[in-house]
Amino acid sequence: MLKPMLATLALAIAIASPLAAQSKKRLDLANPADALTAFRKVQCSVKDNEPVVYHWEGEMYARVEGEPDKHLFNLQGMNIRQCVSVEDAKRGKGFRQVSRELMFYTDTKTGEIVRQWANPWTGKTVEVVHVANDPVNMRAPMFPTNADGTPYKLNARIQNGRVFMPTVVPLWYLNPMGGDYQPYVGNQYHSMEIFDFVVEEADLLDATKPRANPSVAWVRLSPWLPFMEMTGRGGVLVFNAVGQTLPNGIAGLPKVVTDEIAARYPEYTAPPPGNDTRPNETSWTFFKKRIDAKKAAAAK
């Protein structure tokens, strides 16, 4: 009699325990709320205000018609982010993400951060302006129901225990450094970014795990960077990098990055606050501010 009673009691405790229920829960990517949770686990953490650090490294090449491609720099990048939950009466429970990011152009042989660059096309030596974008925030919160009323769907493919999540982002907008007549004379900012996330199925779909520890491949096609002073020459830059989230955060970054953060970018040891409403920064808006500041200083 005692054994059946104990078994019944254990079952009742297991059923009543939220922890036991959670331990058996698996996210269903066909469910919009679960799909959004899975996406959040790749981007950050389901725990509010928990910093997550992405690191990537790779190369930058220049492609000019009629010339061999040139390996200009190597890349060391990081993004520190956090997510916060938000709720909408019609669209349900969602989240927004805030972040700031750095990317340094390093010497292809030594791996050291490049400060001055001899432009092989112009013969001019220029100051290298590295990426220091603060903030890089999600433009709008995401919910299980999209703004048009359709359910959120995650672009994901599961194969052999892994989940593959490709994202292509074509960019076409007014150049921040252009004038008022770009629709008539061109000079739109034209670029493309490709993000391919890969994560273990067991990590992503286990609802008890707040993070998914993904890997990411990143490709970017863009015009010449402003600091290169290419004065309208034809050509395109190709960025190719791979990376992942770091379990130990900032401490897991390469020394060349942590040294630079300590010396020049101490604010990048933490993400922006969850309620940050500043406009996003890009390499071009950041460079424009530098140029405008120099002009203002020279005019005094």
C-alpha positions as CSV (number, residue, x, y, z in Angstrom):
1,M,0.0,0.0,0.0
2,L,2.9,2.4,0.8
3,K,4.5,2.1,-2.6
4,P,1.4,3.0,-4.6
5,M,0.8,6.0,-2.3
6,L,4.3,7.2,-2.7
7,A,4.2,6.8,-6.4
8,T,0.9,8.7,-6.5
9,L,2.3,11.5,-4.3
10,A,5.4,11.8,-6.5
11,L,3.3,12.1,-9.6
12,A,1.1,14.8,-8.0
13,I,4.2,16.8,-7.1
14,A,5.7,16.4,-10.6
15,I,2.4,17.6,-12.1
16,A,2.1,20.5,-9.7
17,S,5.7,21.6,-10.1
18,P,6.2,24.3,-12.8
19,L,9.9,23.3,-13.0
20,A,9.0,19.7,-13.8
21,A,6.5,20.9,-16.4
22,Q,9.1,23.3,-17.9
23,S,11.7,20.6,-18.1
24,K,9.5,18.7,-20.5
25,K,8.5,21.6,-22.6
26,R,9.7,21.9,-26.2
27,L,9.2,24.9,-28.4
28,D,7.0,24.4,-31.4
29,L,8.3,26.5,-34.3
30,A,4.8,26.3,-35.9
31,N,3.4,28.2,-33.0
32,P,4.0,32.0,-33.4
33,A,4.7,32.7,-29.8
34,D,7.2,29.8,-29.6
35,A,8.8,30.8,-32.9
36,L,9.3,34.3,-31.5
37,T,10.9,32.9,-28.3
38,A,13.2,30.8,-30.5
39,F,14.2,33.9,-32.5
40,R,14.8,35.8,-29.2
41,K,17.1,33.0,-27.9
42,V,19.2,33.4,-31.0
43,Q,19.4,37.2,-30.8
44,C,19.9,37.5,-27.0
45,S,18.3,35.8,-24.0
46,V,14.7,35.2,-22.9
47,K,15.8,36.8,-19.5
48,D,15.3,40.5,-19.6
49,N,18.4,42.7,-19.2
50,E,20.8,39.8,-19.5
51,P,23.9,41.0,-21.6
52,V,24.9,38.8,-24.5
53,V,28.1,39.2,-26.6
54,Y,28.5,38.3,-30.2
55,H,32.0,38.0,-31.6
56,W,33.0,37.6,-35.2
57,E,36.2,37.7,-37.3
58,G,36.9,37.6,-41.0
59,E,38.2,39.5,-44.0
60,M,37.4,42.5,-46.2
61,Y,38.2,42.4,-49.9
62,A,37.9,45.1,-52.6
63,R,36.5,44.2,-56.0
64,V,37.1,46.6,-58.9
65,E,36.1,45.7,-62.5
66,G,39.1,44.6,-64.5
67,E,41.4,44.1,-61.5
68,P,42.2,41.2,-59.2
69,D,40.4,41.3,-55.9
70,K,42.5,42.9,-53.1
71,H,42.6,41.6,-49.5
72,L,42.5,45.0,-47.6
73,F,42.0,44.2,-44.0
74,N,41.0,41.5,-41.5
75,L,38.1,42.1,-39.2
76,Q,37.5,41.8,-35.5
77,G,34.0,42.6,-34.4
78,M,31.7,42.5,-31.3
79,N,28.2,43.4,-30.4
80,I,26.9,43.6,-26.9
81,R,23.1,43.4,-26.5
82,Q,20.2,42.8,-24.3
83,C,16.5,42.2,-24.7
84,V,13.5,43.4,-22.7
85,S,10.0,42.1,-22.8
86,V,7.1,44.3,-24.0
87,E,3.4,43.7,-24.3
88,D,0.8,45.0,-26.7
89,A,-3.0,44.6,-26.1
90,K,-3.5,43.4,-29.7
91,R,-0.2,41.8,-30.7
92,G,0.6,39.9,-27.5
93,K,3.8,39.5,-25.5
94,G,7.0,40.4,-27.5
95,F,10.4,41.9,-27.0
96,R,12.8,44.6,-28.2
97,Q,16.6,44.4,-28.5
98,V,19.2,47.1,-27.8
99,S,22.9,46.9,-28.6
100,R,26.1,48.7,-29.5
101,E,28.8,47.3,-31.7
102,L,32.5,47.7,-32.7
103,M,34.4,46.4,-35.6
104,F,38.1,46.9,-36.1
105,Y,40.1,46.7,-39.3
106,T,43.3,44.8,-38.6
107,D,46.5,44.1,-40.5
108,T,46.2,41.1,-42.7
109,K,49.7,39.8,-41.5
110,T,50.1,41.0,-38.0
111,G,46.5,41.1,-36.8
112,E,47.2,44.6,-35.2
113,I,44.6,47.3,-35.5
114,V,45.3,49.6,-38.4
115,R,45.5,53.3,-37.7
116,Q,46.7,54.7,-41.0
117,W,46.1,53.2,-44.5
118,A,47.9,53.8,-47.8
119,N,45.1,53.8,-50.4
120,P,46.5,51.8,-53.3
121,W,44.2,53.5,-55.8
122,T,44.7,57.1,-54.8
123,G,48.2,57.0,-53.3
124,K,46.9,58.9,-50.3
125,T,47.4,57.8,-46.7
126,V,44.2,58.2,-44.7
127,E,43.1,57.7,-41.1
128,V,41.2,54.5,-40.6
129,V,37.8,55.0,-39.0
130,H,36.7,51.9,-37.3
131,V,33.1,50.9,-36.7
132,A,31.7,52.2,-33.4
133,N,28.0,52.2,-33.7
134,D,26.0,53.2,-30.6
135,P,23.2,52.3,-30.6
136,V,22.2,49.5,-33.0
137,N,18.8,48.8,-31.8
138,M,15.8,46.8,-33.1
139,R,13.8,49.4,-35.0
140,A,10.5,48.2,-33.5
141,P,9.5,45.5,-31.0
142,M,8.6,42.1,-32.3
143,F,5.4,40.2,-31.4
144,P,3.8,36.9,-32.2
145,T,1.4,38.9,-34.4
146,N,3.0,41.0,-37.0
147,A,1.9,44.7,-37.6
148,D,-0.3,43.6,-40.5
149,G,-2.1,41.1,-38.3
150,T,-0.4,38.0,-39.8
151,P,1.2,35.4,-37.4
152,Y,5.0,35.6,-36.9
153,K,6.9,32.9,-38.8
154,L,10.5,31.9,-38.2
155,N,12.5,31.3,-41.3
156,A,14.2,28.1,-40.1
157,R,15.2,24.7,-41.4
158,I,15.9,21.7,-39.1
159,Q,18.3,19.1,-40.3
160,N,20.4,16.5,-38.5
161,G,20.0,18.1,-35.1
162,R,20.7,21.6,-36.2
163,V,18.6,24.6,-37.0
164,F,19.6,26.8,-39.9
165,M,18.2,30.4,-40.1
166,P,19.2,32.5,-43.1
167,T,18.5,36.2,-43.3
168,V,19.1,38.5,-46.3
169,V,18.9,42.3,-45.8
170,P,19.0,44.4,-48.9
171,L,19.7,48.1,-48.1
172,W,18.6,51.0,-50.3
173,Y,18.1,54.4,-48.7
174,L,19.3,58.0,-48.9
175,N,23.0,58.3,-48.3
176,P,23.5,60.1,-45.0
177,M,26.4,62.0,-46.5
178,G,24.6,63.0,-49.7
179,G,22.7,66.1,-50.6
180,D,19.0,66.9,-51.2
181,Y,18.9,65.7,-54.8
182,Q,19.8,62.1,-54.6
183,P,16.6,60.8,-56.3
184,Y,17.7,62.8,-59.4
185,V,21.4,62.2,-59.5
186,G,21.9,58.9,-57.6
187,N,24.2,58.3,-54.7
188,Q,21.7,56.2,-52.8
189,Y,23.2,54.0,-50.2
190,H,23.1,50.5,-51.8
191,S,24.3,47.5,-49.8
192,M,23.4,44.0,-48.7
193,E,23.9,42.0,-45.6
194,I,23.5,38.3,-45.2
195,F,23.3,36.6,-41.8
196,D,23.2,32.8,-41.6
197,F,22.6,31.5,-38.0
198,V,23.2,27.9,-37.0
199,V,22.2,26.5,-33.6
200,E,21.8,23.1,-32.1
201,E,18.2,22.0,-32.2
202,A,18.3,20.7,-28.6
203,D,19.4,24.2,-27.3
204,L,17.0,26.2,-29.4
205,L,13.8,24.2,-28.8
206,D,14.4,23.4,-25.1
207,A,12.2,26.0,-23.4
208,T,14.1,25.7,-20.1
209,K,17.3,27.2,-21.7
210,P,17.3,31.0,-21.9
211,R,19.9,31.1,-24.7
212,A,20.7,29.1,-27.7
213,N,24.5,29.8,-28.2
214,P,24.3,30.2,-31.9
215,S,27.0,30.5,-34.6
216,V,26.7,33.1,-37.3
217,A,28.1,33.6,-40.8
218,W,28.0,37.3,-42.0
219,V,28.5,38.6,-45.5
220,R,28.3,42.2,-46.5
221,L,28.5,43.9,-49.9
222,S,28.9,47.6,-49.7
223,P,30.3,50.8,-51.4
224,W,33.7,52.1,-50.4
225,L,33.9,53.3,-46.8
226,P,34.0,57.1,-46.4
227,F,37.4,57.1,-44.7
228,M,38.9,55.6,-47.9
229,E,38.2,58.9,-49.8
230,M,37.6,57.1,-53.1
231,T,35.9,60.1,-54.7
232,G,33.4,58.2,-56.7
233,R,35.6,55.4,-58.1
234,G,33.8,52.2,-59.1
235,G,34.1,49.2,-56.9
236,V,32.6,47.2,-54.1
237,L,33.7,45.9,-50.7
238,V,33.1,42.3,-49.7
239,F,33.1,41.4,-46.0
240,N,33.1,37.8,-44.9
241,A,33.1,36.7,-41.3
242,V,32.0,34.0,-38.9
243,G,31.4,34.2,-35.2
244,Q,29.3,33.1,-32.2
245,T,27.9,34.2,-28.9
246,L,30.4,34.0,-26.0
247,P,29.4,32.2,-22.8
248,N,31.7,34.4,-20.7
249,G,30.8,37.7,-22.4
250,I,33.4,40.4,-22.8
251,A,36.1,38.3,-21.2
252,G,35.8,35.8,-24.1
253,L,36.8,38.4,-26.7
254,P,40.3,38.3,-28.3
255,K,42.9,40.4,-26.5
256,V,43.3,42.8,-29.4
257,V,39.6,43.7,-28.9
258,T,39.5,43.9,-25.1
259,D,42.6,46.1,-25.1
260,E,41.0,48.5,-27.6
261,I,37.8,48.6,-25.6
262,A,39.7,49.3,-22.4
263,A,41.7,52.1,-24.1
264,R,39.1,53.8,-26.3
265,Y,35.6,52.4,-25.9
266,P,34.9,51.7,-22.2
267,E,31.1,52.1,-22.7
268,Y,31.1,49.0,-24.9
269,T,31.4,46.7,-21.9
270,A,27.6,47.0,-21.4
271,P,24.6,47.3,-23.7
272,P,22.4,50.4,-23.8
273,P,19.5,50.5,-21.4
274,G,16.4,48.6,-22.5
275,N,14.4,51.8,-22.9
276,D,17.0,53.4,-25.2
277,T,15.2,55.6,-27.8
278,R,18.2,57.1,-29.6
279,P,18.3,56.9,-33.4
280,N,20.6,54.1,-34.7
281,E,24.2,54.8,-35.7
282,T,25.8,53.5,-38.9
283,S,29.4,53.7,-40.2
284,W,28.2,56.5,-42.4
285,T,26.4,58.6,-39.8
286,F,29.3,58.1,-37.4
287,F,31.8,59.3,-40.1
288,K,29.6,62.3,-40.9
289,K,29.5,63.4,-37.3
290,R,33.3,63.3,-37.2
291,I,33.6,65.4,-40.4
292,D,31.0,67.9,-39.1
293,A,32.8,68.2,-35.8
294,K,36.2,68.8,-37.6
295,K,34.6,71.5,-39.7
296,A,33.0,73.2,-36.7
297,A,36.3,73.1,-34.8
298,A,38.1,74.6,-37.8
299,A,35.5,77.4,-38.1
300,K,36.1,78.6,-34.5
